[in-house]
Amino acid sequence: VIMPVIGLGLWRLEKEELRSAILNAIKLGYRHFDAAAHYKTEIDVGNAIAEAIQSG
C-alpha cells in the first residue's frame, strides 16, 4: 500500500468549510484526509468525497 506523504487535516472545520476544503483538495490532487473519529465529521467527510466522485 502506498500512502500519500501529505494529507489535509480536517480538525475544527465547520460543515460547509469542510465540504469546500475537501472538494478543492481533491481537485488539487489530495488523496489523504485526516478525519479522526473524535472530530465527529465522518458523515460530512463521506458526503463531500461522494460528491467529488459523482462530479468526476
Biopython code that builds the backbone (N, CA, C, O; Angstrom):
import numpy as np
from Bio.PDB.StructureBuilder import StructureBuilder

atoms = [
    (1, "VAL", "N", (0.844, -1.175, 0.000)),
    (1, "VAL", "CA", (0.000, 0.000, 0.000)),
    (1, "VAL", "C", (0.886, 1.234, 0.000)),
    (1, "VAL", "O", (1.817, 1.340, 0.799)),
    (2, "ILE", "N", (0.602, 2.146, -0.879)),
    (2, "ILE", "CA", (1.324, 3.412, -0.929)),
    (2, "ILE", "C", (0.444, 4.483, -0.290)),
    (2, "ILE", "O", (-0.681, 4.722, -0.727)),
    (3, "MET", "N", (0.974, 5.118, 0.748)),
    (3, "MET", "CA", (0.246, 6.148, 1.483)),
    (3, "MET", "C", (0.812, 7.511, 1.119)),
    (3, "MET", "O", (2.025, 7.708, 1.191)),
    (4, "PRO", "N", (-0.043, 8.462, 0.727)),
    (4, "PRO", "CA", (0.469, 9.805, 0.439)),
    (4, "PRO", "C", (1.186, 10.390, 1.656)),
    (4, "PRO", "O", (0.754, 10.195, 2.792)),
    (5, "VAL", "N", (2.265, 11.095, 1.414)),
    (5, "VAL", "CA", (3.048, 11.689, 2.491)),
    (5, "VAL", "C", (2.333, 12.908, 3.077)),
    (5, "VAL", "O", (2.408, 13.153, 4.281)),
    (6, "ILE", "N", (1.653, 13.657, 2.240)),
    (6, "ILE", "CA", (0.970, 14.874, 2.680)),
    (6, "ILE", "C", (-0.536, 14.650, 2.650)),
    (6, "ILE", "O", (-1.087, 14.143, 1.674)),
    (7, "GLY", "N", (-1.184, 15.039, 3.736)),
    (7, "GLY", "CA", (-2.634, 14.926, 3.817)),
    (7, "GLY", "C", (-3.231, 16.237, 4.294)),
    (7, "GLY", "O", (-2.514, 17.141, 4.723)),
    (8, "LEU", "N", (-4.531, 16.328, 4.216)),
    (8, "LEU", "CA", (-5.245, 17.525, 4.650)),
    (8, "LEU", "C", (-5.902, 17.262, 5.994)),
    (8, "LEU", "O", (-6.721, 16.352, 6.123)),
    (9, "GLY", "N", (-5.544, 18.055, 6.989)),
    (9, "GLY", "CA", (-6.158, 17.946, 8.306)),
    (9, "GLY", "C", (-7.520, 18.617, 8.311)),
    (9, "GLY", "O", (-7.675, 19.716, 7.780)),
    (10, "LEU", "N", (-8.502, 17.965, 8.906)),
    (10, "LEU", "CA", (-9.872, 18.472, 8.873)),
    (10, "LEU", "C", (-10.391, 18.885, 10.249)),
    (10, "LEU", "O", (-11.598, 19.035, 10.435)),
    (11, "TRP", "N", (-9.499, 19.068, 11.203)),
    (11, "TRP", "CA", (-9.892, 19.433, 12.557)),
    (11, "TRP", "C", (-10.423, 20.859, 12.606)),
    (11, "TRP", "O", (-9.859, 21.764, 11.992)),
    (12, "ARG", "N", (-11.503, 21.047, 13.336)),
    (12, "ARG", "CA", (-12.110, 22.354, 13.602)),
    (12, "ARG", "C", (-12.710, 23.028, 12.380)),
    (12, "ARG", "O", (-12.856, 24.250, 12.378)),
    (13, "LEU", "N", (-13.056, 22.298, 11.363)),
    (13, "LEU", "CA", (-13.724, 22.889, 10.212)),
    (13, "LEU", "C", (-15.228, 22.716, 10.359)),
    (13, "LEU", "O", (-15.706, 21.643, 10.725)),
    (14, "GLU", "N", (-15.964, 23.775, 10.074)),
    (14, "GLU", "CA", (-17.424, 23.707, 10.079)),
    (14, "GLU", "C", (-17.885, 22.961, 8.828)),
    (14, "GLU", "O", (-17.109, 22.769, 7.892)),
    (15, "LYS", "N", (-19.141, 22.547, 8.818)),
    (15, "LYS", "CA", (-19.672, 21.672, 7.771)),
    (15, "LYS", "C", (-19.392, 22.198, 6.352)),
    (15, "LYS", "O", (-18.845, 21.463, 5.530)),
    (16, "GLU", "N", (-19.752, 23.442, 6.053)),
    (16, "GLU", "CA", (-19.563, 23.968, 4.697)),
    (16, "GLU", "C", (-18.088, 24.208, 4.391)),
    (16, "GLU", "O", (-17.646, 24.017, 3.258)),
    (17, "GLU", "N", (-17.337, 24.622, 5.391)),
    (17, "GLU", "CA", (-15.892, 24.805, 5.246)),
    (17, "GLU", "C", (-15.221, 23.466, 4.925)),
    (17, "GLU", "O", (-14.333, 23.384, 4.076)),
    (18, "LEU", "N", (-15.663, 22.439, 5.616)),
    (18, "LEU", "CA", (-15.146, 21.083, 5.431)),
    (18, "LEU", "C", (-15.419, 20.605, 4.006)),
    (18, "LEU", "O", (-14.526, 20.096, 3.329)),
    (19, "ARG", "N", (-16.660, 20.775, 3.561)),
    (19, "ARG", "CA", (-17.054, 20.370, 2.206)),
    (19, "ARG", "C", (-16.182, 21.070, 1.166)),
    (19, "ARG", "O", (-15.630, 20.426, 0.274)),
    (20, "SER", "N", (-16.063, 22.367, 1.286)),
    (20, "SER", "CA", (-15.280, 23.153, 0.337)),
    (20, "SER", "C", (-13.809, 22.744, 0.347)),
    (20, "SER", "O", (-13.191, 22.612, -0.709)),
    (21, "ALA", "N", (-13.255, 22.545, 1.533)),
    (21, "ALA", "CA", (-11.848, 22.145, 1.649)),
    (21, "ALA", "C", (-11.597, 20.806, 0.969)),
    (21, "ALA", "O", (-10.609, 20.644, 0.253)),
    (22, "ILE", "N", (-12.486, 19.852, 1.192)),
    (22, "ILE", "CA", (-12.312, 18.524, 0.596)),
    (22, "ILE", "C", (-12.464, 18.580, -0.919)),
    (22, "ILE", "O", (-11.647, 18.011, -1.642)),
    (23, "LEU", "N", (-13.498, 19.260, -1.406)),
    (23, "LEU", "CA", (-13.707, 19.339, -2.858)),
    (23, "LEU", "C", (-12.516, 20.006, -3.546)),
    (23, "LEU", "O", (-12.055, 19.532, -4.585)),
    (24, "ASN", "N", (-12.021, 21.094, -2.977)),
    (24, "ASN", "CA", (-10.868, 21.782, -3.569)),
    (24, "ASN", "C", (-9.599, 20.953, -3.464)),
    (24, "ASN", "O", (-8.803, 20.914, -4.402)),
    (25, "ALA", "N", (-9.405, 20.294, -2.337)),
    (25, "ALA", "CA", (-8.211, 19.466, -2.158)),
    (25, "ALA", "C", (-8.181, 18.314, -3.162)),
    (25, "ALA", "O", (-7.128, 18.003, -3.720)),
    (26, "ILE", "N", (-9.319, 17.689, -3.390)),
    (26, "ILE", "CA", (-9.377, 16.588, -4.362)),
    (26, "ILE", "C", (-9.035, 17.104, -5.759)),
    (26, "ILE", "O", (-8.325, 16.434, -6.509)),
    (27, "LYS", "N", (-9.537, 18.290, -6.114)),
    (27, "LYS", "CA", (-9.202, 18.884, -7.418)),
    (27, "LYS", "C", (-7.698, 19.131, -7.549)),
    (27, "LYS", "O", (-7.139, 19.058, -8.643)),
    (28, "LEU", "N", (-7.050, 19.424, -6.411)),
    (28, "LEU", "CA", (-5.606, 19.685, -6.411)),
    (28, "LEU", "C", (-4.762, 18.421, -6.313)),
    (28, "LEU", "O", (-3.535, 18.482, -6.391)),
    (29, "GLY", "N", (-5.423, 17.268, -6.141)),
    (29, "GLY", "CA", (-4.690, 16.008, -6.116)),
    (29, "GLY", "C", (-4.545, 15.344, -4.759)),
    (29, "GLY", "O", (-3.939, 14.277, -4.662)),
    (30, "TYR", "N", (-5.084, 15.947, -3.713)),
    (30, "TYR", "CA", (-5.010, 15.314, -2.388)),
    (30, "TYR", "C", (-5.794, 14.012, -2.378)),
    (30, "TYR", "O", (-6.869, 13.909, -2.968)),
    (31, "ARG", "N", (-5.233, 13.020, -1.694)),
    (31, "ARG", "CA", (-5.899, 11.725, -1.554)),
    (31, "ARG", "C", (-5.852, 11.223, -0.119)),
    (31, "ARG", "O", (-6.282, 10.105, 0.165)),
    (32, "HIS", "N", (-5.333, 12.043, 0.781)),
    (32, "HIS", "CA", (-5.183, 11.663, 2.188)),
    (32, "HIS", "C", (-5.843, 12.745, 3.043)),
    (32, "HIS", "O", (-5.443, 13.909, 3.017)),
    (33, "PHE", "N", (-6.857, 12.338, 3.796)),
    (33, "PHE", "CA", (-7.586, 13.260, 4.659)),
    (33, "PHE", "C", (-7.542, 12.751, 6.092)),
    (33, "PHE", "O", (-7.860, 11.594, 6.363)),
    (34, "ASP", "N", (-7.142, 13.633, 7.008)),
    (34, "ASP", "CA", (-7.101, 13.287, 8.428)),
    (34, "ASP", "C", (-8.459, 13.622, 9.027)),
    (34, "ASP", "O", (-8.787, 14.789, 9.237)),
    (35, "ALA", "N", (-9.233, 12.597, 9.294)),
    (35, "ALA", "CA", (-10.585, 12.772, 9.833)),
    (35, "ALA", "C", (-10.769, 11.850, 11.031)),
    (35, "ALA", "O", (-11.511, 10.870, 10.959)),
    (36, "ALA", "N", (-10.099, 12.161, 12.120)),
    (36, "ALA", "CA", (-10.161, 11.328, 13.321)),
    (36, "ALA", "C", (-11.596, 11.203, 13.825)),
    (36, "ALA", "O", (-12.394, 12.130, 13.685)),
    (37, "ALA", "N", (-11.912, 10.072, 14.402)),
    (37, "ALA", "CA", (-13.271, 9.796, 14.878)),
    (37, "ALA", "C", (-13.754, 10.833, 15.884)),
    (37, "ALA", "O", (-14.939, 11.166, 15.903)),
    (38, "HIS", "N", (-12.865, 11.345, 16.714)),
    (38, "HIS", "CA", (-13.318, 12.313, 17.724)),
    (38, "HIS", "C", (-13.671, 13.676, 17.131)),
    (38, "HIS", "O", (-14.185, 14.535, 17.847)),
    (39, "TYR", "N", (-13.406, 13.896, 15.830)),
    (39, "TYR", "CA", (-13.854, 15.125, 15.166)),
    (39, "TYR", "C", (-15.364, 15.071, 14.921)),
    (39, "TYR", "O", (-16.017, 16.106, 14.792)),
    (40, "LYS", "N", (-15.912, 13.849, 14.860)),
    (40, "LYS", "CA", (-17.338, 13.610, 14.619)),
    (40, "LYS", "C", (-17.815, 14.221, 13.290)),
    (40, "LYS", "O", (-18.897, 14.803, 13.208)),
    (41, "THR", "N", (-16.980, 14.070, 12.260)),
    (41, "THR", "CA", (-17.323, 14.613, 10.940)),
    (41, "THR", "C", (-17.361, 13.535, 9.860)),
    (41, "THR", "O", (-17.355, 13.842, 8.668)),
    (42, "GLU", "N", (-17.401, 12.279, 10.279)),
    (42, "GLU", "CA", (-17.301, 11.186, 9.313)),
    (42, "GLU", "C", (-18.367, 11.280, 8.220)),
    (42, "GLU", "O", (-18.068, 11.066, 7.045)),
    (43, "ILE", "N", (-19.593, 11.596, 8.594)),
    (43, "ILE", "CA", (-20.680, 11.667, 7.607)),
    (43, "ILE", "C", (-20.429, 12.814, 6.632)),
    (43, "ILE", "O", (-20.578, 12.640, 5.422)),
    (44, "ASP", "N", (-20.052, 13.981, 7.142)),
    (44, "ASP", "CA", (-19.792, 15.129, 6.270)),
    (44, "ASP", "C", (-18.599, 14.882, 5.349)),
    (44, "ASP", "O", (-18.627, 15.265, 4.179)),
    (45, "VAL", "N", (-17.563, 14.251, 5.865)),
    (45, "VAL", "CA", (-16.397, 13.912, 5.044)),
    (45, "VAL", "C", (-16.815, 12.942, 3.941)),
    (45, "VAL", "O", (-16.466, 13.133, 2.775)),
    (46, "GLY", "N", (-17.555, 11.914, 4.308)),
    (46, "GLY", "CA", (-18.027, 10.935, 3.327)),
    (46, "GLY", "C", (-18.899, 11.562, 2.259)),
    (46, "GLY", "O", (-18.777, 11.237, 1.078)),
    (47, "ASN", "N", (-19.784, 12.465, 2.675)),
    (47, "ASN", "CA", (-20.660, 13.140, 1.708)),
    (47, "ASN", "C", (-19.856, 13.995, 0.734)),
    (47, "ASN", "O", (-20.148, 14.013, -0.462)),
    (48, "ALA", "N", (-18.850, 14.699, 1.233)),
    (48, "ALA", "CA", (-18.028, 15.542, 0.366)),
    (48, "ALA", "C", (-17.218, 14.696, -0.616)),
    (48, "ALA", "O", (-17.102, 15.049, -1.790)),
    (49, "ILE", "N", (-16.664, 13.595, -0.147)),
    (49, "ILE", "CA", (-15.909, 12.710, -1.038)),
    (49, "ILE", "C", (-16.842, 12.098, -2.080)),
    (49, "ILE", "O", (-16.483, 12.003, -3.254)),
    (50, "ALA", "N", (-18.026, 11.688, -1.663)),
    (50, "ALA", "CA", (-19.008, 11.136, -2.611)),
    (50, "ALA", "C", (-19.390, 12.179, -3.654)),
    (50, "ALA", "O", (-19.523, 11.858, -4.835)),
    (51, "GLU", "N", (-19.565, 13.415, -3.227)),
    (51, "GLU", "CA", (-19.893, 14.493, -4.165)),
    (51, "GLU", "C", (-18.771, 14.682, -5.186)),
    (51, "GLU", "O", (-19.032, 14.859, -6.376)),
    (52, "ALA", "N", (-17.535, 14.643, -4.722)),
    (52, "ALA", "CA", (-16.390, 14.790, -5.627)),
    (52, "ALA", "C", (-16.340, 13.646, -6.635)),
    (52, "ALA", "O", (-16.066, 13.868, -7.814)),
    (53, "ILE", "N", (-16.601, 12.439, -6.179)),
    (53, "ILE", "CA", (-16.590, 11.275, -7.068)),
    (53, "ILE", "C", (-17.703, 11.388, -8.105)),
    (53, "ILE", "O", (-17.477, 11.130, -9.288)),
    (54, "GLN", "N", (-18.894, 11.769, -7.672)),
    (54, "GLN", "CA", (-20.037, 11.885, -8.586)),
    (54, "GLN", "C", (-19.836, 12.982, -9.625)),
    (54, "GLN", "O", (-20.297, 12.859, -10.760)),
    (55, "SER", "N", (-19.146, 14.059, -9.237)),
    (55, "SER", "CA", (-18.950, 15.161, -10.177)),
    (55, "SER", "C", (-17.783, 14.916, -11.128)),
    (55, "SER", "O", (-17.557, 15.683, -12.064)),
    (56, "GLY", "N", (-17.045, 13.836, -10.873)),
    (56, "GLY", "CA", (-15.968, 13.447, -11.773)),
    (56, "GLY", "C", (-14.689, 14.097, -11.412)),
    (56, "GLY", "O", (-13.675, 13.874, -12.073)),
]
sb = StructureBuilder()
sb.init_structure("model")
sb.init_model(0)
sb.init_chain("A")
sb.init_seg("    ")
for serial, (resi, resn, name, xyz) in enumerate(atoms, 1):
    if name == "N":
        sb.init_residue(resn, " ", resi, " ")
    sb.init_atom(name, np.array(xyz, "f"), 0.0, 1.0, " ", f" {name:<3s}", serial, name[0])
structure = sb.get_structure()
